[in-house]
Every structure is written in structure tokens, then in C-alpha cells.
Amino acid sequence: MADDDALLTWLAHTSSSSSDPTQLPHRPFVSAIGTINLDDYFTDPEINVQNEWYRALGVTAPQPPTSDRGSLFIVYEYAGVGANAGLLSTPASMRRLQLKPTKTFFGGIVAPPPVPSFQSRAQCLIHGLLKQSLQCVAYLHTHGIYHRALGTQSILCPTNPKYSSDTNEAARNLYCVDATAIQVKLADFGFGGTLQSCYSDEGFLRRAKGFGVPLDDKALRFAQTSVASKDDYSDDLSSLAPLKNFAMAEDLHALGFVFLGLLLGSLAEPPTVSIDPTNKTASKRKKQDAIVPGFVMPDTSEERLQAVLTDIFGNDIEGFRDYVEAEELWTKVVELLDGNNNAGWDLIEAMVFARERCSKSNGGGVGDGSKSAFRTARDLLSSPFFDLS
């Protein structure tokens, strides 16, 4: 039950009040509504746990508790099914192909409307998903919480209740380009926790050492034996700062590849060809654009992009940019990232190389103003890339 206690601890941390300017008007993570101990129900003869559990959740109920602590379950809020960032990583024109055409009163076929303009889709993605995701991470880091498993599946984008009661509507609607229509929330905190959980992880310490982060034995002993609380890490424990920065950097590194994948996926413009939607050649019939037959969308998953940038281009962001520019479907994405003196590329570089930047061997301290300095999630929110209008 140690995991239950840890989860309840960090939920208490994030539930505290804060004057942090990065805080969103809604809770930036999937909230825990409460807990339920199934002991109370397994022992109640009037309640058939097996039937009620399956009726409500559609899965088989857990086995009766075997420990003296019982079966403690944490109940989360419902944030939609399939309303995650992964849904938005597909090009708009390909999502349009999945829409069913409608019929007129006389049986004619009406194809779905054209996709919104690139500019409107880019604004919605940047302000509605990318910036909100970074705000969520900044909020967690402010409260001493680290996700440690960020990916498109852990970034949920339910609809703002002001717009619709349907939790999935905004993310599912190809034609929704209102950045305020979604409320990004983080989920999947199975590996998440406080600083103590990071310092107690041998894998984390090994990676930190590999990136040249200094490991202070006295500070580590303190971190691994004290109660995990952001108040524990006061200024007199400055030797913990490098590891704290590395914990933040790991989240930013993962989120950077999520950003890159969403930009190259969602905003890609596959080659199209004009066709007759009814396969008739009548000259008066309106033509529709369709993706060129045989086109295969390049893999823009976080894993693939990291392999390309690291293994093929040796972490050379300029070489990676040239690779992206060579693909015609990403021409407008490159122009977007090039804008405002390469603001987009600078943001991506600061995130995907956050671990290198916070290491001692790489030079450049936090907030020293140099381009190679490590920047926190809060710092990155001031990137000119988010000034797109």
C-alpha cells in the first residue's frame, strides 16, 4: 500500500492553494474525487460487488482483499474517452477522410467541408494544446511534483464545460479552432511523485550522473530519508538544486518530443489531388481534394523523432530542421517554427535538450540569460513562439 500513500500525498500537495501565475483556471490534472475501500462492500451482504462493479465499469471486479489494509481504490474524475493529444497528432486532411459524407434531400452526396486554414489550426494547437500542456507541467513543478512519463496519451484535452457537456466534442471536432474550447489535463501519474521518489530511483540517479549532474552524498541521504515535501528543500540545501533541475528537465525533455510530434503530425499537409467524389466525370460536378493515393504519413511518434534527432543527426537541431524542410508536407510547419527569429526551434531545442543544459558539464546556469542555460517550464512560457496571433 506504499504506492497508495505516495499518490495520496502528492494529490494533497497539488490540491493546496497557490498564487503561481502559471496556474490555469481549471485543475491541470485529472483530479482524484476520493478513495473507496472495498472492504466495506465485500463484507456487506446486501451489495453484490461483482455485479455492481461490472455494471458500472464493464470489467471484472477485483478479488477480495488479502492484506490487512484492504483494497484501497482511488476514484478519478471522468475526462473523456479518447480525448487525448494522440487524437490530434493526425493531419487534418487525413482526419477529414474519416468523416462520413452527407446526402441531400434528392440523394446527392455532399463531402465534408474543407479543413480550416493552416493559420487557424496552428493558433489552436499552439495556444489550446501546447501552451496549456506546458502550463500544466509548470504548475506541477511549482508544487514539487514530477510526472516522469509524459506522452501524448497522458495529455488529455476534454472540452471546456462552457462550450459543451460532451467531454470529447472539442478534441474530436476537426473544425473546432477555438483554443479556449479545450482544457488540457495531465493523467497517468503511475511513475509520478515528489522529489524524494526521484532521488530514491536508481535509474534516475544513473541518468543524472550520465549527464554530468553532481551527486552530493549528504544531500542524497537527506532526500532519501526525509518526508517528501517542497518545504523540505530549503535554500540551505542548495546541493539538491542540480538534481531538482534534472527532475524538471526530464519532464521537459519528454514534453518537447510531444510538441514536435504534434506540430509535425497535426499541421502536416499531405499532397492532394482533385477528384470527383462520385467517380463521375460530369464537367459541372464540383471536384474535391483528396490525398494522393499511396501516400504514407511519416512516423511522427515521440520515439521515432527522438531516434532521428539523436541517432541520425547526433542532436544537431539544424540538421534535423533541414531534414524536416526537405519534406513538402512540412513546409508550412518549418515556416511556423522559423518565425520570430526561430522562436519555435529555440523552444523545441530548450525542451528536448533540457537535460544536457542543466548538467554541470554543459555550462550555463539556470536563468543566466545565455542560450545554453537550462530554462524551467515557467521560464519557457514566455517564449515568443506563444505570441503567434
C-alpha positions as CSV (number, residue, x, y, z in Angstrom):
1,M,0.0,0.0,0.0
2,A,3.0,2.3,-0.1
3,D,2.1,3.4,-3.6
4,D,-1.4,4.4,-2.4
5,D,0.1,6.6,0.4
6,A,2.5,8.2,-2.1
7,L,-0.2,9.0,-4.5
8,L,-2.5,10.5,-1.8
9,T,0.5,12.6,-0.6
10,W,1.2,14.3,-3.9
11,L,-2.5,14.8,-4.6
12,A,-2.6,16.7,-1.3
13,H,0.3,18.8,-2.5
14,T,-1.4,19.7,-5.8
15,S,-4.6,20.5,-4.0
16,S,-3.1,23.3,-2.0
17,S,-3.7,26.9,-2.9
18,S,-1.1,28.7,-4.9
19,S,-0.5,32.2,-6.3
20,D,1.5,30.7,-9.1
21,P,0.7,32.8,-12.3
22,T,1.1,29.6,-14.4
23,Q,-2.0,28.1,-12.7
24,L,-4.9,27.5,-15.1
25,P,-8.5,28.4,-14.3
26,H,-9.2,24.7,-14.1
27,R,-7.3,21.9,-12.3
28,P,-4.4,21.0,-14.6
29,F,-4.6,17.3,-13.9
30,V,-7.2,14.5,-13.7
31,S,-8.4,15.0,-10.2
32,A,-9.0,12.3,-7.6
33,I,-12.5,12.6,-6.4
34,G,-11.8,10.4,-3.4
35,T,-11.0,6.9,-2.3
36,I,-13.0,3.8,-1.7
37,N,-12.1,0.8,0.4
38,L,-13.8,-2.3,-1.0
39,D,-13.6,-4.0,2.4
40,D,-16.9,-2.2,3.3
41,Y,-18.6,-3.7,0.2
42,F,-17.1,-7.2,0.2
43,T,-18.4,-7.7,3.7
44,D,-21.9,-6.2,3.1
45,P,-24.4,-9.0,2.3
46,E,-26.8,-6.5,0.6
47,I,-24.3,-5.5,-2.1
48,N,-23.2,-7.8,-4.9
49,V,-19.8,-6.2,-5.6
50,Q,-19.1,-8.4,-8.6
51,N,-22.3,-7.4,-10.4
52,E,-22.2,-3.7,-9.4
53,W,-18.6,-3.3,-10.4
54,Y,-19.1,-4.9,-13.8
55,R,-22.3,-2.9,-14.4
56,A,-20.7,0.4,-13.7
57,L,-17.2,-0.2,-15.3
58,G,-17.6,-3.0,-17.7
59,V,-14.7,-5.0,-16.2
60,T,-14.5,-7.8,-13.7
61,A,-14.3,-6.8,-10.1
62,P,-11.0,-7.2,-8.2
63,Q,-10.6,-10.1,-5.9
64,P,-11.4,-9.7,-2.2
65,P,-8.7,-8.1,-0.2
66,T,-5.9,-10.2,1.1
67,S,-4.0,-7.7,3.2
68,D,-4.8,-6.0,6.5
69,R,-5.1,-2.7,4.7
70,G,-7.8,-3.8,2.4
71,S,-8.4,-2.9,-1.3
72,L,-8.0,0.8,-1.5
73,F,-9.0,2.4,-4.8
74,I,-8.6,6.0,-5.9
75,V,-11.6,7.3,-7.9
76,Y,-10.7,9.8,-10.6
77,E,-12.9,12.3,-12.4
78,Y,-14.1,11.4,-15.9
79,A,-12.1,13.2,-18.6
80,G,-13.4,11.6,-21.7
81,V,-12.6,8.5,-23.7
82,G,-10.1,9.0,-26.5
83,A,-9.8,12.8,-25.8
84,N,-6.0,12.8,-25.6
85,A,-3.3,14.6,-27.6
86,G,-2.7,11.4,-29.7
87,L,-6.0,12.1,-31.5
88,L,-4.7,15.4,-32.6
89,S,-1.4,14.1,-34.0
90,T,-3.0,13.1,-37.3
91,P,-3.1,15.6,-40.2
92,A,-6.3,17.5,-40.5
93,S,-6.8,16.3,-44.1
94,M,-6.5,12.7,-43.1
95,R,-8.9,13.2,-40.2
96,R,-11.4,14.7,-42.8
97,L,-11.2,11.5,-44.8
98,Q,-12.6,9.6,-41.8
99,L,-15.8,11.8,-41.8
100,K,-18.9,10.4,-43.5
101,P,-20.3,12.4,-46.4
102,T,-23.9,13.6,-46.1
103,K,-26.8,13.3,-48.6
104,T,-29.0,16.0,-49.9
105,F,-32.8,15.6,-50.0
106,F,-32.6,14.3,-53.5
107,G,-29.8,11.8,-52.7
108,G,-26.9,13.8,-53.8
109,I,-23.6,13.3,-52.0
110,V,-22.1,16.2,-50.0
111,A,-18.5,15.9,-49.0
112,P,-17.3,17.2,-45.6
113,P,-16.3,20.9,-45.7
114,P,-12.6,21.8,-46.4
115,V,-10.4,21.8,-43.3
116,P,-9.8,25.1,-41.6
117,S,-6.8,27.2,-42.7
118,F,-3.3,26.4,-41.6
119,Q,-3.1,29.6,-39.6
120,S,-6.2,29.0,-37.6
121,R,-5.3,25.4,-36.9
122,A,-1.8,26.4,-35.8
123,Q,-3.1,29.0,-33.5
124,C,-5.5,26.5,-31.9
125,L,-2.7,23.9,-31.5
126,I,-0.2,26.3,-30.0
127,H,-2.5,28.2,-27.6
128,G,-5.0,25.4,-26.9
129,L,-2.8,22.4,-26.5
130,L,0.9,23.2,-26.5
131,K,0.9,26.2,-24.1
132,Q,-1.7,24.7,-21.8
133,S,0.4,21.5,-21.6
134,L,3.4,23.5,-20.6
135,Q,1.3,25.4,-18.1
136,C,0.2,22.1,-16.5
137,V,3.8,20.9,-16.2
138,A,4.9,24.3,-14.7
139,Y,2.1,24.0,-12.2
140,L,3.2,20.6,-11.1
141,H,6.8,21.6,-10.8
142,T,5.9,24.6,-8.7
143,H,4.3,22.2,-6.3
144,G,7.2,19.8,-6.3
145,I,5.6,17.1,-8.4
146,Y,7.2,15.4,-11.4
147,H,5.2,13.4,-13.9
148,R,8.1,11.3,-15.3
149,A,6.1,9.6,-18.0
150,L,4.8,12.3,-20.3
151,G,3.4,11.3,-23.7
152,T,0.5,12.1,-26.0
153,Q,-1.6,9.5,-24.2
154,S,-1.1,11.3,-20.8
155,I,-2.2,14.7,-22.1
156,L,-6.0,14.8,-22.1
157,C,-7.9,17.6,-23.8
158,P,-11.5,17.5,-22.6
159,T,-14.0,20.1,-23.7
160,N,-14.4,23.3,-21.7
161,P,-17.8,22.9,-20.0
162,K,-18.7,26.4,-21.1
163,Y,-18.9,25.1,-24.7
164,S,-20.4,21.6,-24.4
165,S,-21.4,18.9,-21.9
166,D,-19.8,16.4,-24.3
167,T,-16.3,15.8,-22.8
168,N,-14.9,14.7,-26.2
169,E,-16.5,17.2,-28.5
170,A,-13.8,19.8,-29.0
171,A,-10.9,17.3,-29.5
172,R,-13.0,15.2,-31.8
173,N,-14.3,18.1,-33.9
174,L,-11.9,18.8,-36.8
175,Y,-13.5,22.2,-37.4
176,C,-13.1,23.5,-33.8
177,V,-10.2,26.1,-33.9
178,D,-11.1,27.9,-30.7
179,A,-8.1,27.5,-28.4
180,T,-10.3,28.0,-25.3
181,A,-12.6,25.2,-26.2
182,I,-10.4,22.6,-24.6
183,Q,-8.9,22.3,-21.1
184,V,-5.7,20.3,-21.0
185,K,-5.2,18.0,-18.1
186,L,-2.4,15.6,-17.3
187,A,-3.1,12.0,-16.4
188,D,-1.2,8.7,-15.9
189,F,0.8,9.6,-12.8
190,G,1.8,6.0,-12.1
191,F,5.5,7.0,-12.2
192,G,5.0,10.5,-10.9
193,G,5.8,11.7,-7.5
194,T,7.8,14.2,-5.4
195,L,11.5,14.8,-5.3
196,Q,12.0,12.0,-2.9
197,S,10.6,9.5,-5.3
198,C,13.1,10.7,-7.9
199,Y,16.1,10.6,-5.6
200,S,15.2,7.1,-4.5
201,D,15.1,5.8,-8.1
202,E,18.5,4.3,-9.1
203,G,17.6,4.7,-12.7
204,F,17.0,8.4,-12.3
205,L,20.3,8.9,-10.4
206,R,22.2,6.9,-13.0
207,R,20.8,9.1,-15.8
208,A,21.6,12.2,-13.8
209,K,25.2,11.1,-13.4
210,G,25.4,10.2,-17.0
211,F,24.5,13.8,-17.9
212,G,27.2,15.2,-15.6
213,V,24.8,16.3,-12.8
214,P,26.8,16.4,-9.5
215,L,25.6,14.0,-6.9
216,D,26.1,15.2,-3.3
217,D,26.1,12.2,-0.9
218,K,24.9,14.2,2.1
219,A,22.1,15.8,0.1
220,L,21.1,12.4,-1.3
221,R,20.9,10.8,2.2
222,F,18.7,13.7,3.3
223,A,16.4,13.4,0.3
224,Q,16.0,9.7,0.6
225,T,15.2,9.6,4.3
226,S,13.1,12.8,4.8
227,V,9.4,13.3,4.2
228,A,8.8,14.4,0.6
229,S,7.6,18.0,0.7
230,K,8.6,21.0,-1.3
231,D,9.2,22.7,2.1
232,D,11.9,20.2,2.9
233,Y,14.2,21.6,0.1
234,S,15.1,25.0,1.5
235,D,17.9,27.3,0.3
236,D,20.4,25.9,2.7
237,L,20.2,22.6,0.7
238,S,21.5,24.2,-2.5
239,S,23.4,21.0,-3.3
240,L,20.0,19.4,-4.1
241,A,19.3,22.1,-6.8
242,P,21.1,20.3,-9.7
243,L,19.1,17.1,-9.2
244,K,15.9,19.1,-8.7
245,N,16.6,20.8,-12.1
246,F,17.3,17.4,-13.7
247,A,13.9,16.1,-12.5
248,M,12.2,19.1,-14.1
249,A,14.4,18.6,-17.2
250,E,13.3,15.0,-17.7
251,D,9.7,16.1,-17.9
252,L,10.6,18.9,-20.4
253,H,12.6,16.6,-22.5
254,A,9.6,14.2,-22.9
255,L,7.2,17.1,-23.5
256,G,9.5,18.6,-26.1
257,F,9.2,15.5,-28.3
258,V,5.4,15.5,-27.7
259,F,5.4,19.1,-29.0
260,L,7.5,18.2,-32.0
261,G,5.3,15.2,-32.9
262,L,2.1,17.2,-32.6
263,L,3.4,20.0,-34.8
264,L,4.7,17.6,-37.5
265,G,1.6,15.5,-37.2
266,S,-1.3,17.7,-36.7
267,L,-0.1,20.5,-39.0
268,A,1.3,18.4,-41.8
269,E,-0.3,18.9,-45.2
270,P,-0.1,15.7,-47.3
271,P,-0.1,16.0,-51.1
272,T,-3.6,16.2,-52.6
273,V,-5.3,15.6,-55.9
274,S,-8.7,16.8,-57.1
275,I,-11.2,14.0,-57.8
276,D,-14.9,13.6,-58.4
277,P,-16.4,12.4,-55.1
278,T,-19.0,10.2,-57.0
279,N,-16.5,8.8,-59.5
280,K,-18.4,10.6,-62.3
281,T,-16.7,12.8,-64.8
282,A,-19.5,15.3,-65.4
283,S,-17.8,18.6,-66.0
284,K,-20.4,20.5,-64.0
285,R,-19.8,18.4,-60.8
286,K,-17.7,20.0,-58.2
287,K,-14.3,18.5,-57.6
288,Q,-13.0,17.6,-54.1
289,D,-9.4,17.4,-52.9
290,A,-8.2,14.0,-51.7
291,I,-4.9,12.8,-50.5
292,V,-2.7,11.3,-53.3
293,P,-3.3,7.5,-53.4
294,G,-0.4,5.5,-51.9
295,F,0.7,8.4,-49.6
296,V,2.2,7.2,-46.3
297,M,2.4,9.6,-43.5
298,P,5.9,9.6,-41.9
299,D,6.2,8.3,-38.4
300,T,6.0,11.3,-36.0
301,S,5.8,9.4,-32.7
302,E,8.0,10.7,-29.9
303,E,10.1,7.6,-30.0
304,R,10.8,7.9,-33.8
305,L,11.6,11.6,-33.6
306,Q,14.0,11.1,-30.7
307,A,15.7,8.3,-32.7
308,V,16.1,10.6,-35.8
309,L,17.3,13.6,-33.8
310,T,19.7,11.6,-31.6
311,D,20.9,8.6,-33.7
312,I,20.8,10.1,-37.2
313,F,21.6,13.8,-36.6
314,G,23.6,13.5,-33.4
315,N,21.5,16.0,-31.6
316,D,22.1,18.6,-34.3
317,I,18.9,20.6,-34.4
318,E,19.9,22.5,-37.6
319,G,20.5,19.2,-39.4
320,F,17.1,17.9,-38.2
321,R,15.5,21.2,-39.4
322,D,16.9,20.6,-42.9
323,Y,15.5,17.0,-42.8
324,V,12.1,18.3,-41.9
325,E,12.3,21.1,-44.5
326,A,13.0,18.6,-47.3
327,E,9.5,17.1,-46.9
328,E,7.0,19.2,-48.8
329,L,4.2,18.3,-46.4
330,W,6.1,20.1,-43.6
331,T,6.9,23.3,-45.5
332,K,4.4,25.5,-43.6
333,V,5.4,23.9,-40.2
334,V,9.1,24.8,-40.8
335,E,8.0,28.4,-41.7
336,L,6.0,28.5,-38.5
337,L,8.9,27.3,-36.4
338,D,11.3,29.7,-38.2
339,G,9.1,32.7,-37.4
340,N,10.1,35.4,-34.9
341,N,13.8,34.6,-35.3
342,N,13.5,30.8,-35.0
343,A,11.4,31.1,-31.8
344,G,9.8,27.7,-32.4
345,W,13.0,25.9,-32.9
346,D,14.5,27.6,-29.9
347,L,11.6,26.4,-27.8
348,I,11.9,22.8,-29.1
349,E,15.7,22.8,-28.6
350,A,15.4,24.1,-25.0
351,M,12.9,21.3,-24.2
352,V,14.4,18.3,-25.9
353,F,17.9,19.2,-24.7
354,A,16.8,20.3,-21.2
355,R,18.8,17.5,-19.5
356,E,22.0,18.5,-21.3
357,R,21.5,22.1,-20.4
358,C,21.0,21.5,-16.7
359,S,24.1,19.4,-16.4
360,K,27.3,20.9,-15.0
361,S,29.4,19.8,-17.9
362,N,27.3,21.7,-20.4
363,G,27.8,25.1,-18.6
364,G,25.2,27.8,-18.3
365,G,23.3,28.1,-15.1
366,V,19.6,28.4,-14.6
367,G,18.4,31.8,-15.7
368,D,21.8,33.2,-16.6
369,G,20.4,34.6,-19.8
370,S,22.7,32.5,-22.1
371,K,21.1,30.5,-24.9
372,S,22.6,27.3,-23.4
373,A,21.1,27.9,-20.0
374,F,18.5,25.5,-18.6
375,R,15.1,27.1,-18.6
376,T,12.2,25.8,-16.4
377,A,8.7,25.3,-17.7
378,R,7.7,28.6,-16.1
379,D,10.5,30.3,-18.0
380,L,9.6,28.7,-21.3
381,L,6.0,30.0,-21.1
382,S,7.5,33.4,-22.0
383,S,8.8,32.1,-25.4
384,P,8.0,34.3,-28.4
385,F,6.6,31.2,-30.1
386,F,3.5,31.6,-28.0
387,D,2.9,35.1,-29.3
388,L,1.5,33.8,-32.5
389,S,-1.7,35.6,-33.3
